[in-house]
Amino acid sequence: ATFQTLTKMWEWAEDMLDKGTYGKYDPKTISNDVRIAGNTYSVGDVLWRDDVAECRHAKDSTGKVFLLRVAISPDDNELIEREERILKEINASQFYKDYGMNVVIPTPVGLVRIGATNMAILLDYGTEEDGSPNDITNIRPLRQVVEYHNRNTPLRGIGWVWNRLWAVITCMHDIGFIHAGLTPDNILVDAATHSILLSNFGHASKMQEQ
């Protein structure tokens, strides 16, 4: 099923996605601050939405950028809370630690209620091997990246998306988890650095739960 999903995604993106940058993100004006796990984060405007949450950047006092996912409606709160539980379990895996998956699969910093009803989860996509923060400033959902490009743009260099995504999915399965929500909205890419990140783990589960 995973292979079929990736094949369809490849066909869908084949004549649309071009190698190189697709437009750098210009950070929007910070709209408000939130306090999570004892720290204050400056939160930007909505960058994109998936089926569960509005996604925003959030910066700590050092300038490190995190991803804040805010439930679109109170009905989605359960999935946000489940996402935190699943990510904690994935993070506890020794395989996850050994293979440096922290720059692909995030660590949950904590939950916070936005307004009176909607839950949000703050996600940390870790640090690079040299200890520097993983820069997620220019990540975008694969769907948004593809839609940016003209359908008539010749295919050039799309192979890196396929190869890296397949490696990420394989590692996740080796850890013992299935994402169960792999769509172009939940695959985050940075065309300039050829980075692939996963998002929206509210539907994920352990393999034995399938």
C-alpha positions in Angstrom: 0.0 0.0 0.0 2.9 2.3 0.8 4.6 1.6 -2.5 1.3 2.3 -4.4 0.8 5.6 -2.5 4.4 6.7 -3.4 3.9 5.6 -7.0 0.8 7.7 -7.4 2.5 10.7 -5.7 5.4 10.3 -8.1 3.1 10.3 -11.1 1.2 13.2 -9.8 4.3 15.3 -9.1 6.4 14.2 -12.1 5.6 17.0 -14.6 5.3 19.7 -11.9 8.1 19.7 -9.5 11.4 21.3 -10.6 14.7 21.0 -8.9 15.9 24.0 -6.9 14.2 26.6 -4.8 10.5 27.3 -5.0 10.4 30.6 -3.3 12.0 31.4 0.1 9.7 31.9 3.0 9.7 35.5 4.3 8.8 35.2 8.1 5.6 37.1 8.7 5.0 39.5 11.5 4.8 37.7 14.9 1.2 37.7 16.0 1.4 36.5 19.6 3.3 34.6 22.2 2.6 31.2 23.8 4.1 29.6 26.8 4.8 25.9 26.6 6.7 23.7 29.0 8.0 26.7 30.9 9.3 28.6 27.9 7.8 31.5 25.8 7.6 31.2 22.0 6.8 33.9 19.5 4.3 32.6 17.0 3.9 33.6 13.4 0.9 33.5 11.0 -0.6 30.4 9.5 1.7 29.0 6.8 -0.4 26.0 5.7 -3.2 23.7 6.8 -3.5 19.9 6.7 -6.6 17.9 7.5 -6.1 18.3 11.3 -4.2 21.5 12.1 -3.0 25.0 11.1 0.8 25.1 11.0 2.9 28.0 12.1 6.5 28.7 13.0 7.3 29.5 16.6 10.6 30.9 17.8 12.2 30.6 21.2 14.4 33.2 22.8 17.5 31.9 21.0 15.8 32.3 17.6 15.5 28.5 17.0 12.4 27.8 14.8 9.8 25.2 15.9 6.6 24.0 14.2 3.4 24.8 16.0 0.3 22.7 15.0 -3.0 24.1 16.2 -6.1 22.0 15.9 -8.5 23.4 13.3 -11.5 22.6 15.5 -12.0 21.1 19.0 -13.0 17.9 17.2 -9.3 17.6 16.2 -8.0 17.9 19.8 -7.9 14.2 20.2 -5.6 13.7 17.2 -3.3 16.5 18.5 -3.0 14.7 21.8 -2.6 11.4 20.2 0.2 12.8 18.0 2.1 13.8 21.2 1.8 10.3 22.6 2.9 8.6 19.4 5.9 10.9 18.9 7.0 10.2 22.5 6.9 6.5 21.8 8.9 6.9 18.6 11.4 9.2 20.2 12.0 6.5 22.9 13.2 4.0 20.3 16.9 3.3 20.3 16.8 2.9 16.5 15.4 6.5 16.3 18.4 7.8 18.4 21.0 5.7 16.5 19.9 6.8 13.1 19.5 10.5 13.7 15.8 10.6 12.9 15.4 13.7 15.0 15.8 15.9 12.0 13.0 14.1 10.1 10.6 13.0 12.8 10.1 15.7 15.5 10.2 15.6 19.2 7.1 16.9 21.0 8.0 19.9 23.2 4.5 20.0 24.8 0.8 20.8 24.4 -1.0 24.1 25.0 -4.6 25.2 24.6 -5.0 28.1 22.2 -8.0 30.2 23.0 -10.7 28.4 25.0 -11.0 25.2 23.0 -8.3 24.3 20.5 -5.2 22.3 21.4 -1.8 22.8 19.9 1.4 20.8 19.8 4.9 22.3 19.6 7.4 20.2 17.6 11.2 20.3 17.6 12.9 19.0 14.5 16.2 18.7 16.4 19.8 19.6 15.6 22.2 18.7 12.8 25.3 16.6 13.4 27.4 19.7 14.1 25.0 20.7 16.9 23.4 23.6 15.0 19.6 23.8 15.0 17.8 22.1 12.1 16.6 25.0 10.0 13.0 24.4 9.1 12.3 28.0 8.1 11.8 27.1 4.4 10.0 23.8 4.7 6.6 23.5 2.9 4.2 20.7 2.3 4.9 18.7 -0.9 1.5 19.7 -2.3 2.3 23.4 -1.9 5.7 23.0 -3.5 4.3 21.1 -6.4 1.4 23.6 -6.9 4.0 26.4 -7.1 5.5 25.0 -10.2 4.0 25.3 -13.7 2.6 22.0 -14.9 4.6 22.3 -18.1 8.0 22.6 -16.3 10.3 19.8 -17.5 11.1 17.2 -14.9 14.5 17.8 -13.4 16.0 16.2 -10.3 12.8 14.9 -8.6 14.6 11.6 -7.7 15.8 13.0 -4.4 12.3 13.3 -3.1 11.5 9.7 -3.9 14.7 8.3 -2.5 14.7 10.2 0.7 11.0 9.7 1.4 11.4 5.9 0.8 14.4 5.9 3.3 12.4 7.8 5.9 9.4 5.5 5.6 11.6 2.4 5.8 13.3 3.8 9.0 9.9 4.5 10.6 8.8 1.0 9.8 12.0 -0.4 11.3 11.2 1.5 14.5 7.9 -0.3 14.4 5.4 2.4 13.5 3.2 3.2 10.5 2.4 6.9 9.7 -1.0 5.9 8.3 -1.6 9.5 6.9 1.1 9.8 4.2 -0.2 12.5 1.9 1.4 15.5 0.1 0.2 17.7 2.9 2.1 15.7 5.6 5.4 15.4 3.7 7.5 18.6 4.3 10.3 19.5 1.9 12.9 22.1 1.4 13.9 22.0 -2.2 17.0 24.1 -1.6 18.6 21.7 0.9 16.9 18.5 -0.3 15.4 18.0 3.2 12.4 15.7 3.8 10.4 15.9 7.1 7.3 14.2 8.2 4.3 15.8 9.9 0.8 15.1 11.3 1.3 11.9 13.3 -2.2 11.8 14.8 -3.2 8.8 12.7 0.1 6.9 13.3 0.2 3.6 15.2 2.4 0.7 16.2 2.4 -2.0 13.6 0.8 -4.5 16.0 -2.1 -2.2 16.4 -2.9 -2.4 12.7 
